[in-house]
Every structure is written in structure tokens, then in C-alpha cells.
Amino acid sequence: MRKTVHLATKLSSFESAADSVGETLEISLTTKRVERLTERVGWERVAERDETVAEWKALPLMNKLAAPPGVQAAAVVCVTCDGGRLQRCDLPETAKSHWCETKVGALLELEPNPQDSDPCPQVPDKFLDLAKMDELTREIKGAVPTGSVFQKADARPTGSAVAAAASPECPTDPEASQASATNMPGASSVSAEPRDMVAAAREEVVAEPPVVQSRDVIASLVDSATFGRQLAAAAWSLGFAAATLKAFIADGQAANWGIWKREFKHLRFVPILDFIHALTYVFAAAMAGRSRVQGGPIYIRWITWVWQGEVTRVIAELAARAVELGTPPPDAAETDPRQIVADTLTYLTNQQSRMNYPVYRRMGLPISSSHIESTIKQMNQRVKGSEKFWTAAGGESLLQLRADQLSDTAPLEVFWKRRASQATGTRKYRSRPRKVA
């Protein structure tokens, strides 16, 4: 049973698991039987998870602020969460799509690495590559004004571009928009970049990112409020509440920061906005309504300020740009420069308290959500696919088992031992009333 569930959780489908069971264990099981067995075991784990959350909720506040008995608190920890995707087959007919969001969280224990000064005060060259940042923004946001299209334009700015970026003046000469692309270094082709450049960008935010000593994962189909309690209960069970230094990192979604506010703010978790998401907003706003020659130096200046923790200077220039362009109409398209600038201004204004990146780097904390993104990718490899459809029960059980499988504390090892020790060796049948003659 244990090996069958392991294969059904690890491999891409129940059918693959059934084939592997037949080949490796020489046991003939139908695909449906493997599916039912996996779902049953998964729901046992879901029941245990919900019981743990209920016990955590019942604790007095002072107990929630300390590590559980017998658990030694780590020095540096990080909680991060985001959403994945899967398709449901049990949604009402009125649903617009089969796709639903999965909630995924990662609980990281980090190696302490405080610094006396900012270990990376200058923006990494990768984020000054305008062509690659254009492609990165398109992959994440999906909508960028046409003025930001770079064709064979190298991201590394020339000396003139860097000088222009350092100046508070924005190049607005009409003739500049007709300048040759050689004003920006041009030679490299965007097509040579690996397709998964979003992950590569997150991994290269700093030269030496914090070292992860352990990772635990939770995942569910529940709403964000319920998921936040699951995440908080899991963090408490690992002793995160009593850690010396604590961080919570996510993108700008309101649901993520609602979880932080309800469950982690009072525990003094430092809120950190994912730098890559901030970069895409800044890039889109810098290029909105401008040619590449005009927008390039502005983006370089703005992203330098963001990297150095001077977000208020970017907000000030964005506000001036919003006045210059005017208020977007109610029916404005996503690619309308007025809408892009207005959205970026709102985004940075709301998130500026979570963008003190020099301080986070000195503290040895991550400034990228790369770990949760890679975790979601591992989850999606099992549950996401155009041909994969799940019921709520089946999806929830598989998400729980896959999260357990990805956790370094090996909760499934404990589960199987506990399950074996509690087994009675007998099967209980429901009593049926005898028919009266």
C-alpha cells in the first residue's frame, strides 16, 4: 500500500503508477483501484492536518508565541506562499472555466548569514538587460505596451544610457525615438535565452542567496483564510514562532498579504515583496508610451532606486508621469500607457513598506520568491495538465500527499509508522438489519 501510494503521488498519473506497480512489485492493480487507494490514504492525512489545525487554534495565545514542547526553534526562518493551478471536473455548469487555484506554502529554515553592510549594493547586470527584462515582463504580466518591444537589443546599457539613467531628466527629444538601435548595445538575440527565464531571474537576484537548510510544504484547495490557518499551524509546529529572525515573502496579491496580516504580523515576521514582481511593474511603467530609447534609461534609473530601497523616488516620478498622461478611462485596455502607469503607481504605493531590499540583504533574508515558485512547479507536475481533471476530494488528497512527499521532515514516514501501530488486523463491517420473513 505504501509503495503504491508513493508511486501514485510521485509519477505523472495513476495509470503510470499502476504500470509501475505491476512491473516493480509484480502486483496487478487497476488504475481505478490505485486512484481510490491513494485518495483514501490522502484523506487520512487531510484529517490529521485538520485536527492539527484545530488543536493549534485552541491553544492560548502565549503558547502560540513559543515553540512546541520538544521542538528547538531555528535561528532564521522564512514562510512563503503562492497559487498553483489544476482543473476541476465537479464545478457547476455556470463556472466559466475548469481551472481552479491551488494554495501552496513553503516553510524554510535558512542558514544565518547577517552582514555588516549590503552584500550586493549594485543592481545585478542581468536586471539591466533591457531585452531580457522585456521578455521577463511579458512572461509574468502578459501585457506590455508595444513601445517596449526589443528586437535584438542588448540589455546591457552603454555608457550614454547609464549616464542618462543617472540623470533626473527624462529624455524626451522626439528625434531620440528615431535613433538607431546602436545607441543601446545591440547584438544578442532574445531567442537564445532559456524559456524558463523567470526561474533563472529569481535565482540570480543576489550573487549568494540564503542557503535553505530544510523545507516543508503544505498545499490545499481551500480558501485563503483557511489556508492561512493551515500555514500558521504548520509554522508553529516547526517552532517558527520562536525563531530569532523571521520573514514572510510573497508577490503583491492581496490574499497573500491578508494571510501575513492575520497570522504572521503579530509574530514579527518581516514582510518582503518579491523583487521580480516589483521589477516587472517598474519596467512596464517605464516603457509605457515611450520608445525604447526613451524608456530604457528611465527603467534603469527606477530599478536602481528600487534595488537601493529608494522606492519613494520612483513613486514621485510615477505620480508626475500619471499627471502627464492623464487618468485612464473606465474602459482602458491593459496595454494603455495610462492604465499601466496608474496600476504601477498604486502597486508601489501599497507595497513600499515591503521593499527595503538593502536591509533584507544585510539581514541575510531572501528577496525573491524563487523557492515557492519552484515548489509550485513540482506540485503542478503532478496535478496540472490539460488532460487532468480532479474532484474536490481527489485533488485535496493528492495535494496533501504531494506536499508531504516534498517536505524534508518526512511526515509520511511518521504517518505510515503510526498507521501500522494503530492497525487492528480486523475489518469492521456495517451491521445490516435482517429481513423479516
N, C-alpha and C positions, 0 to 999 in steps of 0.2 A: 504493500500500500504506500509506504513511504517513498519508494523509488518511483512508483507510478506517478504520484503527485509531484515529485521533483521534476520528472521529465515533462509532465503536462504544464508545469509552471515555467520551465526553462525554455522549452522548444517553442517554435512559432505557432503550433496548432495542436489540438487534441489528436488529430489524425496522425501527425508526426510522432506524438507521444505513444500512441497505440502501436505504431510500426516499430518504434524503438523498444518498447516493452516486449514485443514478440521476438525481436532479434536478439536482445541482450539477456532478457530473463526467460525467454522461451515459454512465455505465458500468452495465451491468445485472449485478448480483450477487445471488445468492440470500441469504436470511437465514442459512442454514447456512454458506455459504461465508464470509460476514463473520464469523460466530462462530468458525469454525475458524482463520481468518487471525489474528484478534485473540488467540485462545488461544495460537497458535504464537509470535507475537511476544511476548506476555506471558511465556511460559515462557523465552524467551531472556533477558528482563530478570530473571526469577527466578533463572536460572542465574548470571547476572552478580552478582546480590545475594549469593547463597550463596557464590560464590567470594570476594567481598569480605569476607564474614564469616569465612571460613576463613583468609584472609590476615591479618586483624586478630587472630584467635585465636593465630596462630603468632608474633606479634610479641613481643619481650621486654617485660617489664613497664615498663621505663624508657621505651621507645618509645611505649607506650600512654598514658603520662602527659604526653606532649608532642604538639604539633600535627604533622601530617604534613608532609613536606618541601614547601615552596612554598605552604603554607596559613597565612594570618595569623589568629591567634586573635582572636576578638571579645572585647570588654570584658565584656559581660553576656549570658548565655545562659540558656535555660530548656528543660528536657525535660519533657514531659507525655504521659501515655498513658491510654487507657481502652478500653472494648469497644463494638463496634457489633453489628449483627445481620444475618444472612442465612439463607435456607433452603437445606438440602441435600437432594438427591434420591437420594443414593447411601449413605445411612445404613442400618445393619442394621434388620431388621424389629422388633427388640426396642427400638429407640430410642423414647422417649416423645414426642418432638417432632421436627419437621423443622428447627426453629430452632437455629442454632449461633452462637457468639460469634466476632466478628472482632476481632483486636487491631489497634489504631491508635495511632500515636505521632506527636507533632509536635515538631520541633526548632526552637526560636525564638531568633533573635538580637534582643536588646532594646536600646533606646536607653538609655544610662546616665542615671540620674536620682536620685542619692543626695540625701538630705535631712538637715538638721541636727536636725530634730525630726519627730515623727509628723505627716505632712501631713493626716491625717484622724482626729483623736483621738476624735471622737464618732461613734456609730453612725449611718449614713445613715437619714434618715426612712423610706425605703422598707422597712427591716427592722424598723420599729416598727409597721408597718401590720398589725394582727393578722388581719384578714380575708384579706388577700393572702398573709400567711405561712401561714395555714391552707390555702389553695388550693395554694400552692407546695409545702408539705409533702406534700399528697395526691398531687400530680403526681409527685414524686420517690420518696416512700416507699410510697405506695399504701395505707397503713393508718394511720389516726389515730383515737384514741378519740372517741366521739360527743360527749363534753363539749367538744370543741374546734370544734364546728360554729358558724360565724359567719354569721348571716343579716342582711345589710345592716348590718354592724357596721364602722365605720371603723377603719382600722388606727392612725391617729394618736391616741395616748392623750391623755386630758385631763390637766389639772394634777394631779387627785387620783390618777389612775392612775400618773403618773410619780412622784409622791411615795411612793405605796405600793411601787413598784418599787425605789426608792432605799432603802427601809427593809429591815432584815434580817428583819423579821417577815412571815410569810406570812398573808394574810387568810384566816381560817378560820371567820368568823362564818356560821352556817347561813343567816341571813337574807340575807347578801350574795349567795348563789347565786340568790335570788329577786328581786334588784334589777332595776330597769328597765334596758334596753339603753342608755338615755341616759347611764348612768354611763360608758360608753365612747362616744366620739363616734360617732354613727350617722347616716349619710346616703348614703354612696356604695355602689353596687351592685357586687358582685364580677363580675357578668356583663359589665361594661364593660371589664374588663381583657383585653388581647390573650391569645389562647390560649397563645402561646409565652412565657409569663411566666418560665419557668425561665431561658431565654437572657437575657431582659431583666434579671432579677435578678443574674445573673452579671456582666453588663456594667456594672452600677451599684454594684458592691461598693465602689469608690472613685471620687471625682469625676474624677480624671485617672489612668486606668490606664496601665501602662507601654506605651510605643509599640513595636510589633513592626516591626523593620526587614526581616526575612526569615523565611520559614517553609519548612521541608522536612517531608515527610510520608512515613511508612512504614506499611504495613498487611499483614497476613498472617492465615492460618488456623491457624498453628502454635500449640503450647503456649506458656505464658507464659515458661518458661525459655529456649526457643529464640528467642522474640520479644525477650526482654531482650537477648540477644546481638546480634540484628539492630539493635536500638535503640542499643546501645553502640557497635557498629561504625560506624553512620551518624553518631553524635555525634562519634566520633573523627575520621572523615574530614572533618568540617566544622571541626575544630580546637577543639571544645568542651572537651576535656580540659584545654587550656592557657588557658582563659578566666580573667579576673580574678575574676568573680563568677558563680556557677553555682547554679541552682535546679532542683529536681525537684518537680513539683506533681501531685497526683492525689487521688482520693477515698479512702475508707477501706478499699477492697478489699485483702485480704492479698496477692493476686497482684501488685498494683502495687508494694507496698512490698517485696515479695520481689525484684522487679527492681531497685529502688533499692539494696537492701542488697547484692545480688550484684554489680551492675555500676557503680553510681554513688556509693555511700557513700565508698569509698576515694579517689574523685576530688574529694571535698569538695563534692558537690552538696548545697545546703541543702534539706532535706525540708520541704514545705509541704502541709498538708491543705487541700483545697478548702473555703473558708469556707461555701459554700452547703450542702454536705452536713452540716457541723457544725451549722449553723443548724436544719436540719430535725430532727435528733436532739434538739436542745435544745427546740425548740418542742413536739415530740410529748411529751417527758417533762414539760414544764411544764404541759401541758394534761391529762395522764393522770390520770383520776379526779377532776378538778376542773371546776367550772363555768367559763364564760368570764370571769366577773367575778373569780373567784379566781385562775385561771391566767394571765390577761393580765399583771398586774403582775410575777408571778414570771418569766414569759418575758422581759419587758423587762429585769429585773434580771440574769438569767442571760446573755442575749445581749450585754448591755453589758459584762459581765465577760469574755466570750469575745472580744469585739472589742478590749478593752483588754489582752488577754493574761493575764488572771487566771483561768485555767481551773480551777486548784486550788480556788477558792472555789465554783465550780459543782459540782465533784466532791464537795466536802464536803456541800453541801446535798442533792445527789442521793443520797449514801450515807444521810443521815438519812431522806430520803423513802423509800428502799428498805426501811429497817428499819420504818418506819411502815406500809407496805403489806404487807410480808411477802414471803417467797420465792415466786416463781411456780411453780405445779405443772408437772410434765413435759409435760402436755397443754394448757398455757395457750395461748390464741389470740393472734395477733399484736396484736390490739387490747386485750388485757388490760392494764390500767394497770401491774400488777406486772411484766409482761414488757417493756413499753415502757421503764419506768424502769430495769430491770436491764440491758437492752440498751444504753441510753444511757450508763449508768454504766461499763459495760465499754468502750464505744466511746471515750468521752472519756479514760478512764484509759489506754488503749492509744495514743491519738493526741495526748496533751497535749504531747509534746516537739515536735510539728509544728504547734503552734498559737500561736506567739509572733508574732501578727499586727502589733503595733506595730513590732517590729524589722524585719519583712519590708517594711512600708510605708516605713520610713526608708531601707532599702537600695534602694528602687525596684523591688522584686520583685512579681510578681503574687500575689494570694491567692485567685484564682478559676481554675477550670479551664475558663473560657469558650472559650479557643482550641481545646482539644481537643474540646470539645463541638460547636463549630461545624464543625470538621474532620470529625468523625464524621457530622454531618448531611449534609455534602457527599458523603461516601462512601456513606451509606445511600441517597441519592437515586438512585444508580446500581445498587446491588446488593440493596437491601431492598425487599420488596413481597410482598403475599400471593400474587401470581401468578408470582413469580420463584423458580426453583429452580436450584441450581448443583451441579455435581460438585465434588469437592475440587480437581481440576486447573483447571477453568474458573473457579472462584471465586478461587483463588490468583493466577492470571494476571491476572484483571481487577482484583483489589485492588492488585496491583503497578503496573499501568498507570495506574490512577486516582490512586494515591499519587504516582506520578511526575508526572502531569499537574497535581497541586495543589502541587508543590514549586517554590519560587521559583528554585532553582538550575538548573531546566530539565534534569534528567537525560536526558529523552527526546531533546533536541536533540543531546546528545553521543552518545547511543546510535545515532541514525539516521546521523550522520556516520561513526561508527566502523563501523557495519554496511555502509555503502556502500563504504568504503575497503577492507573485507575481502572484498567480493564478488568472485568469480572469473569470473562470467559463464557458468559451466558448471554443469550439473546432474549430480549423482552418482547413479547407479543401482546398486542392489544386484545383484551378479552372480548369475545363476541357473545351476545345472548343466544342461547339455543332456541331453535324454532319450536313452538308449541304444537304438538300433534293435533 
